[in-house]
Amino acid sequence: MIHPFDTQGKTAVVATMHGKERVIIPALAPLGLAFLPRPPIDTDRFGTFTRDIRRAGSQQEALAAKARAGLAAAPEADYAVASEGAFGPHPAFPFIPAGFELVGLIERRSGAMIVGRYLSLDTNFRQMQAQSIDEVEAFAQAIGFPGHAIILMAGKDGPIIAKGVSDRKRLLSQASAAIAHEGSIWLEADMRAHHNPQRMASISLAAQDLLRALAARCPSCDYPGWTPQTKDGRPCRWCANPTCEAWIEVRQCGNCGHVAERCLDPDRRAEPGHCSICNP
């Protein structure tokens, strides 16, 4: 029987042009992979944060495309690792900015990919139109400049003036020139990993989640990714109707389809504040 995702002693590459191997390789050390030198690969072609190259498809599809490109660039590798980030409003609290990182491991033999995930509130994702140097200085301080770089653009939709700006003299010079000529300048935190330590830390945590997903094996076929999801519906303490609180843990194998469910803390009832009937 072939053991799926048997990584011990196999070879792998990290598909990146932004230095992500610095955090991915240490995080995945328990897999026993021998990482090959990073191949020359243009991952920007799958989309850029500055929108000069739009991402085609979903975040997961871009992740898979990067990973397949890694295998194509390194024919001797058994596996390829890639990551893809997305930034914007938190899915549950839209007034809070958040970052969502995916790190995937693709297996050449099967073409299958297992994915780790991390949703972070520790992000300096920020954009603004500045009309004065004081506003530029305030923005720089807010995102952690110069440890985190800034992107300068003529407007929200471009053109790009400069990426990766981490020198104060250069920042003020280019911003002053743009404001004098156009009246304003568009500023963005540079979210590329090699210019953003906060994002690099989130990628490391997503890689650690990938490690957990690879260790969680289906009891039926030994395929990885046997990780839980939850279903709402815990009965209300007052009226016993289903609420929006988690009630059932579900695991489903992505390979053989085996499903297992269990009730979470079955004797506990939800508070009425979570009930749409008692608290409409």
Helices and strands as residue ranges (DSSP letters): E 11-14, H 21-27, G 29-31, E 34-35, G 43-46, H 59-73, E 79-89, E 97-107, E 113-120, E 127-130, H 133-143, E 150-153, E 160-165, H 168-182, E 185-189, G 193-195, H 197-215, E 229-232, E 246-252, E 259-263, G 272-274
